[in-house]
């Protein structure tokens, strides 16, 4: 099944589900051997616990990577 292509902005909106996390970054992966063309990291945990936010980001990344790829420019 083909993955849906999303812009960096739209992918970030889907990933930022925790209302306490203030900011995330979607990073483009350019290694052609990589299974996915993007990664996610928490920039600011805000009121959320930083360790919990980091673990949640890894989970959200794994779930979203099943269905979405980042659009190329």
Buried (B, 14 or more C-beta within 10 A) or exposed (E): EEBEEBEBEBBBEBBBEBEEBBEBBBEEEEEEEEEBBBBBEBEEBBEBEEEBBBEBBEEBBEEBBEEBBBBEE
